[in-house]
């Protein structure tokens, strides 16, 4: 069984009511959290102990949220809203393929969405092959499999060009004090990054399916910005590109295919020779070893990530709390 979150765009008839309810929900959660901090522990509460204009089911959810994070609301008289939605074929397929769970209403940049947790039964892929994924800027993702296949996915040059274009526009708009236009540019850039990460992750998972891969190994990203070697001109791109988002997309697409995604220690993966295990520094993009082995540096990294022991790895969880104000329903 695999849990995924389906996000659907909605068009509420009274968005101001949702905002009001959300504010009350958050205020109630904050109040309970402060109360717990003052007492030193979270008190035993029921819906009767929560003083808020909320139905009992929502008050219970408030208690659960406050207890889980030490952090919406519907009037005691339930008010019904007319909401239209736009559901894609993919979203409809996911919703009809499993058991529906918690539903939340969220607002992001003035747009409203519902996020629905769906438990989907997944058939496990037979343990046949392993895949390693090396992330970077010049080549967004390099993939190596235990079957001997290697693939370079994404266009780093195109990505940097698009980023420079948006950065130039923001500087120009900043001089003109057009703040709303700058925010629109940011939204466009974020959508571009998200779209690229979706396409890259889809290519990776499709290749894993083709090669009968049961485990995809990715590098831990905790210190990627400190450990990745890059030039000054690429430093800003390193800090801006969403490697974490790409890993989350790989993880949830792989999960739907019954493939595990494991984080492994990336130490020395771009320096260790896959043939003799000696450590050498690559010159530019080419790695050469005294044993005669030579290959693209990122391919070496992907091969070594694929070979890293799973015992030290951690299963990558792609589910996280949605951003923005949220309202359980």
C-alpha positions as CSV (number, residue, x, y, z in Angstrom):
1,X,0.0,0.0,0.0
2,X,1.4,3.4,-1.0
3,X,0.1,6.8,0.1
4,X,0.1,9.7,-2.4
5,X,-1.3,13.2,-2.2
6,X,-3.5,14.4,-5.1
7,X,-3.8,18.2,-5.5
8,X,-6.8,19.6,-7.3
9,X,-7.4,23.3,-8.2
10,X,-10.8,24.5,-6.9
11,X,-12.7,27.7,-7.3
12,X,-14.6,28.5,-4.0
13,X,-17.6,30.8,-4.2
14,X,-16.6,32.5,-0.9
15,X,-12.8,32.5,-0.5
16,X,-13.0,35.0,2.3
17,X,-14.9,32.5,4.5
18,X,-12.2,29.9,3.9
19,X,-9.5,32.5,4.9
20,X,-11.5,33.3,8.1
21,X,-11.9,29.7,9.0
22,X,-8.3,29.0,8.4
23,X,-7.2,31.9,10.6
24,X,-9.4,30.6,13.5
25,X,-8.0,27.1,13.1
26,X,-4.4,28.2,13.2
27,X,-5.1,30.5,16.1
28,X,-6.7,27.7,18.1
29,X,-3.7,25.3,17.3
30,X,-1.3,28.0,18.4
31,X,-3.2,28.6,21.6
32,X,-3.1,24.9,22.5
33,X,0.6,24.8,21.7
34,X,1.3,27.7,24.0
35,X,-0.7,26.0,26.7
36,X,1.3,22.8,26.4
37,X,4.5,24.8,26.5
38,X,3.4,26.5,29.7
39,X,2.5,23.2,31.3
40,X,5.6,21.4,30.1
41,X,3.6,18.6,28.4
42,X,0.6,18.4,26.2
43,X,-2.6,18.1,28.4
44,X,-5.2,15.4,28.0
45,X,-7.9,17.1,25.9
46,X,-11.2,16.2,24.2
47,X,-13.2,18.3,21.8
48,X,-15.2,19.6,24.7
49,X,-12.1,21.2,26.2
50,X,-11.4,23.2,23.0
51,X,-13.0,26.7,23.1
52,X,-13.4,27.4,19.4
53,X,-16.3,27.8,17.1
54,X,-15.6,24.4,15.5
55,X,-17.5,21.2,14.9
56,X,-16.3,18.4,17.2
57,X,-14.5,16.6,14.3
58,X,-12.4,19.7,13.5
59,X,-11.7,20.3,17.2
60,X,-10.3,16.8,17.4
61,X,-8.1,17.5,14.4
62,X,-6.9,20.7,16.1
63,X,-5.9,18.7,19.1
64,X,-4.0,16.2,16.9
65,X,-2.2,19.0,15.0
66,X,-1.3,20.8,18.2
67,X,0.0,17.7,19.8
68,X,2.1,16.6,16.9
69,X,3.9,19.9,16.4
70,X,3.7,21.6,20.0
71,X,0.1,24.3,14.9
72,X,-9.0,26.8,10.5
73,X,-12.2,26.6,11.0
74,X,-15.8,26.1,10.4
75,X,-18.5,27.9,12.4
76,X,-20.4,25.7,14.8
77,X,-23.3,25.9,12.4
78,X,-21.7,24.1,9.4
79,X,-21.7,26.4,6.4
80,X,-21.7,24.9,2.9
81,X,-19.7,26.4,0.1
82,X,-20.2,26.0,-3.6
83,X,-16.9,24.8,-5.1
84,X,-16.1,24.0,-8.7
85,X,-13.0,22.0,-9.5
86,X,-10.8,21.1,-12.5
87,X,-9.8,17.5,-12.3
88,X,-7.3,16.0,-14.9
89,X,-7.4,12.5,-16.1
90,X,-4.3,11.6,-14.0
91,X,-5.9,13.0,-10.8
92,X,-9.2,11.1,-11.6
93,X,-7.2,7.9,-12.1
94,X,-5.4,8.3,-8.8
95,X,-8.6,9.1,-6.9
96,X,-10.4,6.1,-8.2
97,X,-7.5,3.6,-7.7
98,X,-7.3,3.6,-3.9
99,X,-8.8,4.5,-0.5
100,X,-9.4,8.2,0.1
101,X,-7.9,9.6,3.3
102,X,-7.5,13.1,4.8
103,X,-8.5,16.1,2.7
104,X,-7.1,19.6,3.2
105,X,-7.9,22.9,1.6
106,X,-4.9,25.1,0.9
107,X,-4.3,28.6,-0.6
108,X,-1.1,29.2,-2.6
109,X,-0.5,32.7,-4.1
110,X,-4.2,33.5,-4.1
111,X,-5.1,30.1,-5.7
112,X,-7.1,27.4,-3.9
113,X,-6.5,23.7,-4.0
114,X,-7.7,20.6,-2.2
115,X,-5.0,18.0,-1.3
116,X,-6.4,14.5,-0.8
117,X,-4.4,11.6,0.7
118,X,-5.0,8.4,-1.3
119,X,-3.8,4.9,-0.2
120,X,-3.0,3.0,-3.4
121,X,-2.2,-0.8,-3.5
122,X,1.2,-1.3,-5.3
123,X,2.6,-4.4,-6.8
124,X,6.3,-4.9,-5.7
125,X,8.8,-5.0,-8.5
126,X,10.9,-8.2,-8.5
127,X,14.4,-7.7,-7.1
128,X,16.4,-7.6,-10.3
129,X,18.4,-4.4,-10.8
130,X,19.7,-1.4,-9.0
131,X,20.0,2.2,-10.2
132,X,22.2,5.1,-9.1
133,X,21.3,8.8,-9.7
134,X,23.9,11.6,-9.6
135,X,22.4,15.1,-9.5
136,X,24.2,18.2,-10.8
137,X,23.9,21.5,-12.7
138,X,25.6,20.9,-16.0
139,X,23.8,17.7,-16.3
140,X,20.7,17.7,-14.1
141,X,20.7,13.9,-13.6
142,X,23.0,11.1,-14.7
143,X,21.6,7.5,-14.3
144,X,23.6,4.3,-14.1
145,X,22.0,0.8,-13.7
146,X,23.4,-2.5,-12.7
147,X,22.5,-3.8,-16.2
148,X,25.3,-1.5,-17.5
149,X,23.1,1.2,-19.0
150,X,23.9,5.0,-18.5
151,X,21.7,7.9,-19.4
152,X,22.3,11.7,-19.2
153,X,18.9,13.4,-18.5
154,X,18.1,17.1,-18.7
155,X,19.7,20.1,-20.3
156,X,21.8,22.1,-17.8
157,X,22.7,24.8,-20.4
158,X,19.1,25.5,-21.2
159,X,18.2,25.6,-17.5
160,X,21.0,28.2,-16.8
161,X,19.9,30.3,-19.7
162,X,16.3,30.4,-18.5
163,X,17.5,31.3,-14.9
164,X,19.7,34.1,-16.3
165,X,16.8,35.4,-18.3
166,X,14.5,35.6,-15.3
167,X,17.3,37.1,-13.1
168,X,17.9,39.8,-15.7
169,X,14.2,40.6,-15.8
170,X,14.0,40.9,-12.0
171,X,16.9,43.3,-11.9
172,X,15.3,45.5,-14.6
173,X,11.9,45.4,-12.8
174,X,13.6,46.1,-9.4
175,X,15.1,49.3,-10.7
176,X,11.6,50.3,-11.9
177,X,10.1,49.4,-8.4
178,X,7.6,47.0,-10.0
179,X,7.2,44.5,-7.1
180,X,4.1,42.8,-8.4
181,X,5.7,42.1,-11.7
182,X,8.8,40.6,-9.9
183,X,6.5,38.2,-8.0
184,X,5.0,37.1,-11.3
185,X,8.4,36.5,-12.7
186,X,9.3,34.4,-9.6
187,X,6.1,32.3,-10.1
188,X,7.0,31.7,-13.7
189,X,10.5,30.6,-12.8
190,X,9.3,28.3,-10.1
191,X,6.8,26.7,-12.5
192,X,9.6,26.2,-15.0
193,X,11.8,24.5,-12.4
194,X,8.9,22.3,-11.3
195,X,8.1,21.3,-14.9
196,X,11.7,20.3,-15.6
197,X,11.9,18.3,-12.4
198,X,8.7,16.5,-13.3
199,X,10.1,15.6,-16.7
200,X,13.5,14.5,-15.4
201,X,12.0,12.3,-12.7
202,X,9.5,10.7,-15.1
203,X,12.5,9.8,-17.5
204,X,14.4,8.3,-14.5
205,X,11.5,6.2,-13.3
206,X,10.6,5.1,-16.9
207,X,14.2,3.9,-17.4
208,X,14.0,2.1,-14.0
209,X,10.9,0.3,-15.2
210,X,12.5,-0.6,-18.5
211,X,15.5,-2.1,-16.8
212,X,13.5,-3.9,-14.2
213,X,15.1,-1.9,-11.4
214,X,13.7,-2.5,-7.9
215,X,15.9,0.0,-6.0
216,X,16.9,3.5,-7.0
217,X,19.7,5.0,-4.9
218,X,20.1,8.8,-4.6
219,X,22.6,10.9,-2.7
220,X,21.8,12.5,0.6
221,X,21.3,16.2,0.0
222,X,22.0,17.4,3.6
223,X,25.3,19.0,2.6
224,X,25.1,19.2,-1.2
225,X,25.6,22.9,-1.4
226,X,28.7,22.7,0.8
227,X,30.3,19.6,-0.8
228,X,29.5,20.2,-4.5
229,X,32.4,21.7,-6.4
230,X,31.3,24.5,-8.8
231,X,32.6,27.6,-10.3
232,X,31.7,31.1,-9.1
233,X,29.4,31.7,-12.1
234,X,27.5,28.5,-11.2
235,X,27.3,29.1,-7.5
236,X,24.0,31.1,-7.6
237,X,22.4,28.3,-9.8
238,X,23.5,25.7,-7.3
239,X,21.7,27.5,-4.5
240,X,18.6,28.1,-6.6
241,X,18.0,24.8,-8.2
242,X,15.5,22.6,-6.3
243,X,17.4,19.2,-5.9
244,X,15.1,18.3,-3.0
245,X,12.0,18.8,-5.1
246,X,13.5,16.6,-7.8
247,X,14.2,13.8,-5.3
248,X,10.6,14.0,-4.0
249,X,9.3,13.7,-7.6
250,X,11.5,10.7,-8.2
251,X,10.4,9.1,-4.9
252,X,6.6,9.4,-5.4
253,X,6.7,8.3,-9.1
254,X,8.9,5.3,-8.2
255,X,6.6,4.4,-5.3
256,X,3.6,4.2,-7.6
257,X,5.7,1.7,-9.7
258,X,6.6,-0.4,-6.7
259,X,10.3,0.8,-6.7
260,X,12.1,1.8,-3.5
261,X,14.2,5.0,-3.4
262,X,17.1,4.9,-0.9
263,X,19.4,7.7,0.2
264,X,23.0,6.8,0.4
265,X,26.2,8.5,1.6
266,X,27.7,10.3,-1.5
267,X,31.2,10.8,0.0
268,X,33.9,10.3,-2.6
269,X,31.5,8.9,-5.2
270,X,32.9,11.3,-7.9
271,X,36.5,10.5,-7.0
272,X,36.5,6.7,-6.6
273,X,37.4,4.6,-9.6
274,X,34.6,2.0,-10.2
275,X,37.2,-0.4,-11.5
276,X,40.1,-0.4,-9.0
277,X,38.5,1.8,-6.2
278,X,41.5,4.2,-6.2
279,X,40.7,7.9,-5.6
280,X,41.5,10.5,-8.2
281,X,40.3,14.0,-8.9
282,X,38.6,14.5,-12.2
283,X,39.9,17.2,-14.6
284,X,37.1,19.2,-15.9
285,X,34.3,16.7,-16.7
286,X,36.5,13.7,-17.5
287,X,37.6,11.2,-14.9
288,X,40.8,9.2,-15.6
289,X,42.4,6.6,-13.3
290,X,46.0,5.2,-13.4
291,X,44.4,1.8,-14.0
292,X,43.2,2.9,-17.4
293,X,39.6,3.5,-16.6
294,X,38.1,6.7,-17.9
295,X,34.6,8.1,-18.1
296,X,32.5,11.2,-17.6
297,X,32.8,12.4,-14.0
298,X,29.0,12.3,-13.4
299,X,28.8,8.8,-14.8
300,X,31.4,7.7,-12.3
301,X,29.4,9.3,-9.5
302,X,26.2,7.6,-10.6
303,X,28.0,4.2,-10.8
304,X,29.4,4.6,-7.3
305,X,26.1,5.8,-5.8
306,X,24.5,2.7,-7.3
307,X,27.1,0.5,-5.6
308,X,26.9,2.2,-2.2
309,X,25.7,-0.2,0.5
310,X,22.0,0.0,1.3
311,X,22.6,-0.8,5.0
312,X,23.7,2.8,5.5
313,X,20.9,4.2,3.4
314,X,17.6,5.6,4.5
315,X,14.3,5.1,2.7
316,X,13.3,8.4,1.2
317,X,9.8,9.5,2.2
318,X,8.2,11.9,-0.3
319,X,5.2,12.9,1.7
320,X,5.5,16.2,3.5
321,X,3.1,18.8,5.0
322,X,1.7,21.0,2.2
323,X,2.9,24.6,2.1
324,X,0.6,27.5,2.8
325,X,-2.5,27.8,5.0
326,X,-4.4,24.5,5.2
327,X,-7.8,23.5,6.4
328,X,-8.7,19.9,7.2
329,X,-12.1,18.8,5.8
